[in-house]
Amino acid sequence: MKVTILSGPYAGRTREVPPDISPTDFLFQLAEADWRWKVHWGVGAPTTEEFEWARADIAARIIRALAHGRVVRFMGREYRAPRREDLARVAGEVEDAIVSCGFNVTVGVEDESGVTILVREP
């Protein structure tokens, strides 16, 4: 999978991430550093690898927002982690809401205020 770093000291660089590197590990490092990124999705039917990257991408964007004092918006609700200790709990609440909604999800808007997760019809 190819990922382009959009901010931070490696801004503008595209990296081919080897298949032996976990998408979650890779993207969570970017999230922790508060760097923005773009995953380059394939064309056509998604592969198993792309589904794994898609899950990791949304999770990392949620963690990035919460860890850096921003909001996560999903289905009319806003989630915040006011303290670092709240991060895992609040991220879990967002994940539970996504799993129980019964829809496919995608990242809508991601900006300095936070990230909005949108639902799509299955």
MIVOMAR-193127 format. One line per field, with one value per residue: residue number from 1; residue in one letter; x, y, z of N, C-alpha, C in turn; chain. Coordinates in steps of 0.001 Angstrom, whole numbers, plus 524288, in hexadecimal, padded with zeros to 5 digits. Layout:
num	NUM/...
residu	A/...
n_c1	X/...
n_c2	Y/...
n_c3	Z/...
ca_c1	X/...
ca_c2	Y/...
ca_c3	Z/...
c_c1	X/...
c_c2	Y/...
c_c3	Z/...
chaine	A/...
% end
This chain:
num	1/2/3/4/5/6/7/8/9/10/11/12/13/14/15/16/17/18/19/20/21/22/23/24/25/26/27/28/29/30/31/32/33/34/35/36/37/38/39/40/41/42/43/44/45/46/47/48/49/50/51/52/53/54/55/56/57/58/59/60/61/62/63/64/65/66/67/68/69/70/71/72/73/74/75/76/77/78/79/80/81/82/83/84/85/86/87/88/89/90/91/92/93/94/95/96/97/98/99/100/101/102/103/104/105/106/107/108/109/110/111/112/113/114/115/116/117/118/119/120/121/122
residu	M/K/V/T/I/L/S/G/P/Y/A/G/R/T/R/E/V/P/P/D/I/S/P/T/D/F/L/F/Q/L/A/E/A/D/W/R/W/K/V/H/W/G/V/G/A/P/T/T/E/E/F/E/W/A/R/A/D/I/A/A/R/I/I/R/A/L/A/H/G/R/V/V/R/F/M/G/R/E/Y/R/A/P/R/R/E/D/L/A/R/V/A/G/E/V/E/D/A/I/V/S/C/G/F/N/V/T/V/G/V/E/D/E/S/G/V/T/I/L/V/R/E/P
n_c1	8034F/801D7/80555/80438/80AA5/80582/80799/810C7/81E8A/82082/81A07/813A8/818BC/81787/8151F/81737/81173/81636/810B0/81237/811AD/80956/7FD70/7F824/7FFEA/806D3/80082/7FCE5/805F9/80787/7FE86/80048/808AE/8037F/802B6/7FDAC/7F84A/7F70D/7F0F7/7F33C/7EA16/7E6B1/7E1B1/7D548/7CF81/7D05C/7DB3E/7DECF/7E73D/7E5AE/7DC58/7DFFA/7E710/7DFF6/7D9CF/7E1BB/7E4B1/7DBDE/7DB09/7E4CC/7E3D6/7DBEB/7E0ED/7E923/7E3BE/7DEB3/7E74A/7EC66/7E65A/7DD90/7D0BF/7C86D/7BED4/7B30D/7A7CA/7A12E/7A50A/7AEF8/7BBC6/7C57E/7D21A/7D588/7DE13/7EA72/7E9AC/7DF94/7DF46/7DF83/7D5E5/7CE69/7D0B3/7CDE8/7C313/7C016/7C2DF/7BC0B/7B270/7B34D/7B401/7AA5A/7A342/7A056/7A289/7AB03/7B6A4/7BD63/7C7DC/7C42F/7C5DA/7D20D/7D8A3/7DE74/7D7AD/7D484/7CFDB/7C646/7BE23/7B766/7AB8A/7A87A/79FB7/79E35
n_c2	7FB72/808DC/8149F/82201/82BC5/83708/83F4E/8446E/840E1/83A56/83D1C/83C44/83385/826ED/81A1F/80CDE/80395/7F86F/7EB68/7E5DA/7ECCA/7F15B/7F7B0/7FD18/7FEEF/8053A/80DFD/811A0/81581/81E55/823BF/8257C/82C5A/83493/83677/83880/83019/828FD/81E2A/8163D/810F5/80542/8025B/7FDD6/7F1E7/7F111/7EBB0/7E1A5/7E57C/7F04E/7F1D4/7EFFF/7F855/8008F/7FFC9/801A2/80BA1/81220/81070/81474/81EE5/82203/82084/827B2/83151/8315C/83024/8395C/84137/84362/84239/8372E/83491/82DCC/828AF/830F4/83294/83748/83426/834CC/834B9/83911/837D3/83148/82790/824E6/821E8/8173E/81350/81A3C/8192F/80ECE/80FB9/81526/80DB8/80580/80A5E/80B68/800E5/7FD05/8028C/7FE57/80124/803BD/80B41/81765/820B6/82D95/8395F/83E6D/8469A/851C2/85276/84893/83BA9/8369B/82C00/82547/81E9D/8147B/80E9D/800C1
n_c3	80000/7FD2C/8038C/80576/80C30/8119B/81834/821BA/823A5/81B30/81346/80723/803A7/7FE3A/801EA/7FFA7/8068C/80C24/80B81/814BB/81CC8/8264E/82380/82B54/83309/82D28/829F4/833A5/83802/831E7/834C2/83F76/83ED8/83AEA/8303B/82382/81986/80D64/80837/7FD79/7F64B/7EF67/7E279/7DEBB/7E3A0/7F169/7F83A/80199/8072D/805BA/80B43/81561/8163A/81532/81E5E/825D2/822C4/824D5/82FB2/8330E/83026/836D7/84085/83F33/83F0E/8491C/84FF3/84EDF/852B7/84CC6/846DE/84460/83B7E/839EA/834C4/83898/8427F/84B20/84EB1/85870/85E54/86958/86FFE/86F84/873F3/871BE/86795/86343/866E4/86270/857C4/856CD/85890/84F83/84803/84AF7/848AC/83DDC/83A98/83E02/83804/82E8B/8245B/81964/81AC2/818BA/817D1/818F9/81A25/81DAE/8256A/82BD8/8343B/8366E/83378/82AD9/82A0B/8209B/81CFF/813F3/80B03/80B6B
ca_c1	80000/804C6/80371/806F9/80A94/803C5/80993/81546/82393/820A6/815B3/81474/81B34/81424/817E6/814D9/811E4/816AE/80C51/8134B/810D4/803D2/7FB45/7F6D7/804C9/808E0/7FD2E/7FC9B/80AAA/80667/7FA8B/802CD/80BDE/7FFC8/803AB/7F96E/7F9F6/7F34B/7F1C7/7F201/7E6DF/7E6C0/7DD25/7D26A/7CD9B/7D434/7DDC8/7DF08/7EB17/7E354/7D8AE/7E325/7E900/7DB88/7D89E/7E601/7E49A/7D7C7/7DC8A/7E92C/7E1DD/7D916/7E4EB/7EBE7/7E072/7DDEC/7EC40/7EE6A/7E284/7D984/7CBD2/7C6C2/7B932/7B0C8/7A219/79EE8/7A761/7B472/7BEEB/7CA52/7D530/7D7C9/7E321/7ED13/7E7A9/7DA6A/7DFD9/7DDE3/7D056/7CB64/7D177/7CA98/7BDA1/7BF5C/7C308/7B721/7AE43/7B3FB/7B2BD/7A4C9/79FD8/79E5B/7A3BD/7B07E/7B838/7C1C1/7C968/7C1E2/7C937/7D621/7DB28/7E0A3/7D3D8/7D3F0/7CE80/7C0CB/7BD68/7B24F/7A971/7A6D9/79C4F/7A134
ca_c2	80000/80DC2/818B4/826F5/82EFC/83C3F/84353/842AA/8414D/83716/83ED8/83BB7/82E8A/82268/8155F/807BE/800E6/7F2CF/7E86C/7E3C4/7F0EE/7F1DD/7FCDE/7FFA3/800E8/8096D/812A3/813B3/818B0/82365/8264A/8273C/830E8/8388A/83775/836F2/82C67/82740/818D0/815C8/80C4C/802E2/80313/7F8F0/7EF6E/7F140/7E6CE/7E0C1/7E92F/7F581/7F207/7F08B/7FDAD/80421/7FFAC/80436/81127/814C9/8103B/81803/82448/822E5/8211F/82CA7/835A7/83137/830C2/83EB2/844EB/844AC/83F71/83359/834FC/8292D/82828/8350D/832D1/838D7/83156/83773/83261/83DA1/83677/82CDA/822C9/823CF/820B8/811E7/812BC/81D2D/81694/80A20/8115F/81649/808AC/802CD/80CFA/80A16/7FB5D/7FC0C/805AA/7FB14/8036A/80494/81086/819CA/825C8/831F1/83DF6/83E5A/84BB6/8533C/851D8/84306/83830/83504/826E0/8250D/8196A/8137A/80A15/7FC03
ca_c3	80000/7FD15/8070D/804FD/810E9/80FFD/81BC5/824C4/82101/81675/80FEB/8018D/8025B/7FDB0/80373/7FEAD/80B8B/80B2C/80DA3/819F3/820A5/827A5/82269/8304E/83554/829E2/82A1F/838F5/838CF/82F7D/83803/84449/83D83/83901/82AB2/81FFB/81589/80972/80671/7F7EB/7F5AA/7EA38/7DF1E/7DE3B/7E86F/7F5A5/7F9C7/80741/80934/805D8/80FA6/81A18/8163A/8160B/823FE/82896/82150/827E2/8353E/833F7/82FCB/83BBC/8449B/83E3E/840D5/84EC6/852C1/84E58/854B3/848FF/8476E/8407B/83AAA/8377C/83531/83BCB/847AE/84B55/85291/859E8/86288/86BE4/87257/86CEB/87662/86F82/8620A/861ED/867F4/85E93/852B8/85714/857E2/849EF/84547/84C16/845C4/83856/839D7/83EE9/8349E/82A54/81F43/8180D/81C3D/815F7/819F3/8161E/81A83/821A9/82568/830EF/83867/8378D/82F23/82A75/827B6/81DFF/81BE3/80E8E/80A9F/80A21
c_c1	80384/8021A/806D0/80650/80960/805A8/80E15/81A38/823FA/81C4E/8173B/816F0/81721/8175E/814AE/815B4/81212/8123D/80D4A/812C5/80AF8/801DF/7F9F9/7FBC1/806CE/805A6/7FCB9/80181/809E9/80284/7FCED/8060F/8088A/800F8/7FEE9/7FBA3/7F58E/7F4C5/7F013/7EF38/7E72D/7E1C6/7DA77/7D0B5/7D1D4/7D656/7DD78/7E2D5/7E8BB/7DF49/7DB98/7E53C/7E493/7DA0C/7DCCB/7E600/7E090/7D93A/7E0E8/7E771/7DEC4/7DCF6/7E7C9/7E8C2/7E01E/7E2F5/7EE48/7EA31/7DE43/7D4D2/7CB37/7C0D8/7B744/7AB01/79FBB/7A125/7AD15/7B722/7C3F0/7CD02/7D7FA/7DD1C/7E567/7EAFC/7E25B/7DAAE/7DDCB/7D805/7CD15/7CC00/7CE31/7C4DA/7BC76/7BF3C/7BDF8/7B297/7AE92/7B248/7ACE0/7A12E/79DA2/79F65/7A999/7B1CE/7BCC8/7C31D/7C701/7C5A6/7CD35/7D905/7DD20/7DCBC/7D327/7D2AD/7C8B9/7C099/7B7D6/7B09F/7A7F4/7A350/79F91/7A078
c_c2	804D7/811C0/81D84/829FA/83492/840A2/8410E/842CA/83E10/83882/83E65/83690/82A34/81D8E/810A4/804A2/7FB05/7EFC6/7E632/7E7E5/7F193/7F75B/7FFD9/801F2/805A5/80E6C/814EB/816DA/81E1F/82675/8287F/82C20/83581/83A39/835AF/8335A/82B58/821B8/8189B/81096/80A5C/80415/7FDC9/7F6E2/7EF93/7EBD2/7E637/7E495/7EEAE/7F5FB/7F2BC/7F61F/8018A/80453/802A3/80A17/81427/814DD/81416/81DB4/825BF/823D6/8264B/8313E/835BB/8324F/83653/842C5/84682/84117/83B5D/833BE/8301B/828DF/82C06/83596/83472/83607/8345D/8345B/836D7/83CAA/831C5/827A0/82131/821C3/81B48/81131/81569/81ACA/81199/80B60/81283/8112E/805A2/80526/80B9C/80477/7FA6F/7FEFF/80280/7FD1E/80330/80A34/81256/81EE3/829F8/8367B/83CFF/84380/84CE1/852D6/84C1F/83FED/836CD/82FCF/826A2/81F60/8192E/80EB8/8054C/7FA8D
c_c3	80000/800A1/8062B/80A10/80F2B/81391/81EE6/82181/81BFB/812A9/80A2C/7FFED/8022B/7FEDA/801F1/803B2/80A80/80DCF/81312/81E37/82174/82655/82766/832C7/83253/82A8A/82F99/83A4D/83677/832D2/83D01/84357/83BA7/83369/82798/81BC5/811B6/807DE/800BC/7F704/7F012/7E737/7DE97/7E383/7EC9E/7F6DF/7FFB3/809CA/809A2/80A33/814C9/81A8F/8174E/81BD4/82715/8278D/8248B/82DA7/83670/833AF/834B5/8402E/84401/84056/846CE/851CA/852A9/84F73/850DE/849BA/84319/8402E/837D4/838C6/8391E/8413F/8473D/84FD7/85372/85E3C/8654F/86E6B/86F79/86EFE/87416/869EC/8609B/862A9/863C0/85928/8527B/8565C/85225/846E0/84622/84902/83FF6/83751/83A4E/83B35/83010/824DA/81E47/81975/818EB/818B4/81686/815F2/81ECE/8213F/82AE4/8356F/839EF/832A9/82F6B/82797/82591/81D46/81620/80EA6/80936/8046B
chaine	A/A/A/A/A/A/A/A/A/A/A/A/A/A/A/A/A/A/A/A/A/A/A/A/A/A/A/A/A/A/A/A/A/A/A/A/A/A/A/A/A/A/A/A/A/A/A/A/A/A/A/A/A/A/A/A/A/A/A/A/A/A/A/A/A/A/A/A/A/A/A/A/A/A/A/A/A/A/A/A/A/A/A/A/A/A/A/A/A/A/A/A/A/A/A/A/A/A/A/A/A/A/A/A/A/A/A/A/A/A/A/A/A/A/A/A/A/A/A/A/A/A
% end
